Amino acid sequence: MDKEKLIQEAYLVAHKIEENGNFPNNPNLPLMIYKGAFLIHPDETEEVIKKVFAKNGYTNAWVDGIFDYQHYHSNTHEVMGVYCGKADVQFGGDHGVCIELDKGDVVVIPAGVAHMKLNSSDDFTVVGAYPNGTDYNIKYGRPEERPEADEDIAKVKNPESDPVYGSKGHLFECWYNQKCANV
């Protein structure tokens, strides 16, 4: 893997996602989409994304699609890198924001933010991982999941590094310095 060729300067799309019914979302930390963060060559496997995430402290990785039902994680943030294909993904629950994710995009999902795949190409594949390899939980937006989920979300610490750019990157601008240009 040639890091200089794989990792590109991404265009950042960020959204603050407010509470939406039974989905707590995360009004303090914006959802961040790094458009075109990876230039994935045809002979590379999903391992190239896993390696970048792991190098930056995001482990417990998996390779699959995105569930086609609303869900969120109350005990950890999540990062996903699109290895192949494209999909329309809704963030924030019913009537939330819909984002088209394409090959090479990375999405950083704050704890509590609901997400689901609306549709996708047949080859849509993502690599998911979690800061410090946290063993994630799954919540479905049921009323009985709160306020425990809210308490869990409040305890989740910000990651120590950006999943793509390491000690630099959009995560620090947006989550630590609260200076996302387009939120």
C-alpha positions in Angstrom: 0.0 0.0 0.0 1.4 3.4 -1.0 -0.1 5.8 1.5 0.5 8.8 -0.7 -1.5 7.4 -3.5 -4.3 5.9 -1.4 -5.1 8.8 0.9 -6.3 12.0 -0.9 -7.3 15.4 0.5 -11.1 15.0 1.0 -13.9 17.5 0.5 -15.6 17.7 3.9 -19.4 17.6 4.2 -20.6 18.0 7.8 -24.1 18.1 9.3 -25.2 18.7 12.9 -28.0 16.2 13.5 -30.5 17.1 16.2 -32.6 14.7 18.2 -35.4 13.2 16.1 -38.1 11.4 17.9 -36.7 8.3 19.6 -33.3 8.9 18.0 -31.0 10.9 20.2 -28.5 11.7 17.4 -25.8 14.1 18.5 -26.3 17.8 18.4 -22.8 18.5 19.8 -20.7 16.6 17.3 -21.4 16.8 13.5 -21.6 13.9 11.2 -18.7 14.2 8.8 -18.4 12.8 5.3 -14.9 12.9 3.7 -15.8 12.9 0.0 -13.0 11.1 -2.0 -10.7 10.4 1.0 -9.4 7.2 -0.6 -8.3 6.5 -4.1 -8.7 2.8 -4.2 -7.0 1.0 -7.0 -8.7 -2.0 -8.7 -6.1 -4.5 -7.4 -6.5 -3.5 -3.8 -8.7 -5.2 -1.2 -10.7 -3.9 1.7 -7.5 -4.4 3.8 -6.1 -1.1 2.6 -8.9 0.7 4.4 -8.6 -1.5 7.5 -4.9 -0.7 7.7 -5.4 3.0 7.5 -8.1 2.9 10.2 -6.1 0.6 12.4 -2.9 2.8 12.1 -5.1 5.7 13.4 -6.6 3.7 16.3 -9.8 2.5 14.8 -10.1 -1.3 15.0 -12.7 -4.0 15.6 -13.2 -3.7 11.8 -15.8 -5.4 9.7 -16.6 -5.6 5.9 -20.2 -5.6 4.7 -23.0 -3.2 3.7 -25.0 -0.9 5.9 -28.2 -2.2 7.6 -31.4 -1.2 5.8 -33.1 -0.2 9.0 -32.6 2.8 11.4 -30.1 2.0 14.1 -27.4 3.7 16.2 -24.6 3.0 18.6 -24.8 4.7 22.0 -21.5 3.5 23.4 -19.1 4.5 20.6 -18.5 6.6 17.5 -18.2 4.7 14.2 -16.2 5.2 11.0 -17.0 3.7 7.6 -14.9 3.7 4.4 -16.6 2.9 1.2 -14.6 0.2 -0.6 -16.8 -0.4 -3.6 -20.1 0.9 -5.1 -22.4 3.6 -3.9 -25.4 4.0 -1.7 -27.9 6.5 -0.5 -27.7 6.5 3.3 -30.1 8.4 5.7 -28.6 9.8 8.9 -30.7 11.1 11.8 -33.8 8.9 11.6 -37.0 9.5 9.8 -36.8 12.7 7.7 -33.1 12.9 8.4 -30.4 14.0 5.9 -29.8 11.7 2.9 -26.2 11.4 1.7 -24.9 9.6 -1.4 -21.8 7.7 -0.4 -19.4 6.7 -3.2 -16.3 4.5 -3.5 -13.5 6.2 -1.6 -15.7 8.2 0.8 -15.4 8.0 4.6 -18.1 8.8 7.0 -17.5 9.6 10.7 -20.7 8.9 12.7 -20.9 10.4 16.2 -22.4 8.2 18.9 -26.2 8.3 18.9 -26.6 9.3 15.2 -29.1 7.0 13.5 -28.2 5.6 10.1 -29.7 3.3 7.5 -29.1 2.4 3.9 -32.0 3.4 1.6 -30.6 1.9 -1.6 -27.3 0.9 -3.1 -25.5 -0.6 -6.0 -25.2 -4.4 -5.8 -21.5 -4.2 -5.1 -21.8 -1.6 -2.3 -19.2 -2.6 0.4 -17.9 -0.6 3.4 -15.3 -1.2 6.0 -16.5 -0.2 9.5 -14.4 0.4 12.6 -14.5 2.0 16.0 -12.1 4.1 18.1 -9.9 1.9 20.3 -11.8 -1.2 18.9 -14.8 -0.5 21.1 -17.3 -3.4 21.1 -20.3 -1.5 19.7 -23.9 -1.9 20.8 -27.0 -1.5 18.5 -30.0 0.6 19.4 -33.1 0.8 17.3 -34.9 4.0 18.4 -37.3 2.3 20.8 -38.6 4.6 23.6 -37.4 2.2 26.3 -33.8 2.5 25.1 -33.6 6.0 26.5 -32.6 7.6 28.9 -29.9 4.9 29.3 -28.7 5.5 25.7 -28.5 9.3 26.4 -26.3 8.5 29.4 -24.1 6.2 27.4 -23.7 8.8 24.6 -22.6 11.5 27.1 -19.8 9.2 28.3 -18.3 8.6 24.9 -15.0 10.4 24.6 -13.7 12.0 21.4 -11.2 9.8 19.5 -7.5 10.6 19.9 -6.9 10.7 16.1 -8.7 11.2 12.8 -9.5 7.9 11.2 -7.9 8.9 7.9 -5.4 11.7 8.6 -4.2 10.6 12.0 -2.9 13.5 14.2 -4.2 16.1 11.8 -7.5 16.2 9.9 -11.1 17.3 9.9 -12.0 15.5 13.2 -9.9 18.0 15.2 -11.4 21.0 13.3 -15.0 19.9 13.8 -15.1 17.9 17.1 -12.4 19.6 19.2 -12.2 23.1 17.8 -15.9 23.3 16.7 -14.8 25.0 13.5 -16.4 23.1 10.7 -16.7 25.5 7.8 -19.9 24.0 6.4 -22.0 23.0 9.4 
